Amino acid sequence: MALSDRLAELTKRTKEAEDRSRAAANEASEELRSAVDQASDSAQKKADELAARSEAAEARASDWWAQIQSDWARHVAAIREDVATKKAERQAMRSKVDADLAADDAMAAIDFAFAAVEEAEYAVLDATLAQMEADEASASM
């Protein structure tokens, strides 16, 4: 395949990636999660293909080019590790937010319970007073 054809393929693939990235904002989280998994699998497949080609071409390629490919493979591995770390951090952050929201809900429930107890105390005292007044009224008759 001619280099210009490969460059054309690269241009097409870049446009597809751009379009997919723009569309991601409108996808449901499950669809987006699936797209992320597919993109990850595809990127890993391409990295594996590059590594395989690199190994096959090492005998023909210059040491410099082999080093570039090796550096790229290390770079991809480092990026994947960083993405995994960031993903874990985001999950931990989400868990913290969920915990904070649950604590806020619990506090609101406790506040509601306090208000209910106050209202119950008022109702009992008011009923007791009403009974006393009724007893006094009937005693004075």
C-alpha positions in Angstrom: 0.0 0.0 0.0 1.3 3.4 -0.9 2.2 5.9 1.8 -0.3 8.4 0.5 -3.0 5.7 0.8 -2.0 5.0 4.4 -2.0 8.8 5.1 -5.5 8.9 3.6 -6.6 6.1 5.9 -5.1 8.0 8.8 -7.1 11.1 7.9 -10.3 9.1 7.6 -9.7 7.4 11.0 -8.9 10.7 12.6 -12.2 12.2 11.3 -14.1 9.1 12.6 -12.4 9.6 16.0 -13.4 13.3 16.0 -17.0 12.5 15.1 -17.2 9.8 17.7 -15.9 12.1 20.3 -18.5 14.8 19.5 -21.3 12.2 19.5 -20.2 10.8 22.9 -21.6 13.8 24.8 -25.1 12.8 23.6 -24.8 9.0 24.4 -26.1 7.3 27.4 -23.5 6.2 29.9 -23.8 2.5 29.1 -23.4 3.3 25.3 -20.4 5.5 26.1 -18.9 2.9 28.4 -19.2 0.4 25.6 -17.6 2.8 23.1 -14.8 3.4 25.5 -14.2 -0.3 25.9 -14.3 -0.8 22.1 -11.9 2.1 21.6 -9.6 0.7 24.3 -9.7 -2.8 22.6 -9.0 -1.2 19.2 -6.1 0.9 20.5 -4.6 -2.2 22.2 -5.0 -4.2 19.0 -3.3 -1.5 17.0 -0.5 -1.3 19.6 -0.1 -5.1 19.4 0.0 -4.9 15.6 2.6 -2.2 15.7 4.7 -4.2 18.2 4.4 -7.3 16.0 5.3 -5.3 12.8 8.2 -3.8 14.8 9.5 -7.2 15.7 9.2 -8.5 12.1 10.7 -5.3 10.7 13.5 -5.0 13.2 15.8 -7.0 11.0 15.2 -4.6 8.2 14.6 -1.3 10.0 17.3 0.9 11.4 18.1 0.8 15.0 16.7 4.4 15.3 13.3 3.4 13.9 13.2 0.3 16.2 13.9 2.6 19.1 11.1 5.0 18.1 8.6 2.1 18.0 9.9 0.7 21.3 9.5 4.2 22.9 6.0 4.4 21.4 5.0 1.1 22.9 6.3 2.2 26.3 4.5 5.5 25.9 1.2 3.7 25.1 1.7 1.5 28.2 2.3 4.5 30.4 -0.7 6.3 29.0 -2.9 3.3 29.6 -1.6 3.0 33.2 -2.3 6.7 33.7 -5.8 6.4 32.3 -6.5 3.4 34.6 -5.2 5.4 37.6 -7.3 8.4 36.7 -10.3 6.2 36.2 -9.8 4.7 39.7 -9.4 8.2 41.1 -12.7 9.3 39.5 -14.5 6.2 40.9 -13.1 7.0 44.3 -14.3 10.6 43.9 -17.7 9.4 42.8 -17.9 7.1 45.8 -16.9 10.0 48.1 -19.7 12.2 46.6 -22.2 9.4 47.0 -21.1 9.0 50.6 -21.5 12.7 51.2 -24.9 12.7 49.6 -26.0 9.7 51.8 -24.7 11.6 54.9 -26.7 14.7 53.8 -29.8 12.5 53.4 -29.3 11.0 56.8 -28.8 14.4 58.4 -32.1 15.6 56.7 -33.9 12.5 58.0 -32.5 13.2 61.5 -33.6 16.8 61.3 -37.0 15.7 60.2 -37.2 13.2 63.1 -36.3 16.1 65.5 -39.1 18.2 64.1 -41.5 15.3 64.4 -40.5 14.8 68.0 -41.0 18.5 68.7 -44.4 18.4 67.0 -45.4 15.3 69.0 -44.3 17.0 72.3 -46.3 20.1 71.4 -49.4 18.0 70.5 -49.1 15.9 73.7 -48.7 19.1 75.9 -51.6 20.8 74.1 -53.8 17.8 74.5 -52.9 17.6 78.2 -53.7 21.3 78.7 -57.0 20.9 76.8 -57.9 18.0 79.1 -57.0 20.1 82.2 -59.2 23.0 80.9 -62.0 20.6 80.2 -61.7 19.0 83.7 -61.7 22.5 85.3 -64.7 23.6 83.3 -66.7 20.6 84.3 -65.6 20.9 87.9 -66.9 24.5 88.1 -70.3 23.5 86.8 
